């Protein structure tokens, strides 16, 4: 039995009561917000959030990234990214270029159409996030949320 599992199984019900309501609220709020963000992107721009994430990452990088850098920036596996890029190439949003210095590597590059859609989608996406997230929180809330999320992130490293 792992030491982590031993700790988990020895926790009392009282300790769950301390953090479980916050956990459930975080998960439910994330799911609700993500569904809203996904619906807005699909309705307004015909994109999934995964496609938008690729377009935005490429646009933020000047229009071109190595595939491994792109995969890590959007948290997809190499195979997941490859399948997504196949579909995005068919849609005329990106193209892949071989790396002339490394035959095993390639770059993803925005097409003019991909760049235009990324630009259009970004403004609507940011406006939606402002309304759904930014307007709901004051400066103190944002500082507290950032502090808490940073603490959780640091404890999992």
Residue pairs with C-beta under 8 A, 6 or more apart in sequence:
33 132
33 133
34 49
36 128
36 132
37 49
37 125
37 128
37 129
37 132
38 48
38 49
40 124
40 125
40 128
41 47
41 48
41 49
41 52
41 121
41 125
42 48
44 121
44 124
45 52
45 117
45 120
45 121
45 124
47 55
47 117
47 121
50 74
50 76
50 84
51 84
51 87
51 88
51 93
52 118
52 121
52 125
53 74
54 70
54 74
54 81
54 84
54 85
54 88
54 93
54 94
54 108
55 93
55 94
55 110
55 114
55 117
55 118
55 121
56 118
56 121
56 122
57 65
57 70
57 73
57 74
58 64
58 65
58 70
58 94
58 108
58 109
58 110
58 114
58 118
59 110
59 115
59 118
59 119
59 122
61 69
63 109
63 110
63 115
64 97
64 107
64 108
64 109
64 110
65 73
65 107
65 108
66 99
66 105
66 106
66 107
66 108
67 78
67 81
67 82
67 85
67 96
67 105
67 106
67 107
67 108
68 78
68 105
70 81
70 108
71 77
71 78
71 80
71 81
74 81
76 84
85 94
85 96
85 108
88 94
88 114
89 95
89 96
92 111
92 113
92 114
93 110
93 111
93 113
93 114
93 117
94 108
94 109
94 110
94 111
94 114
95 108
95 109
95 111
96 106
96 107
96 108
96 109
97 106
97 107
97 109
98 105
98 106
98 107
99 105
99 106
99 107
110 118
137 145
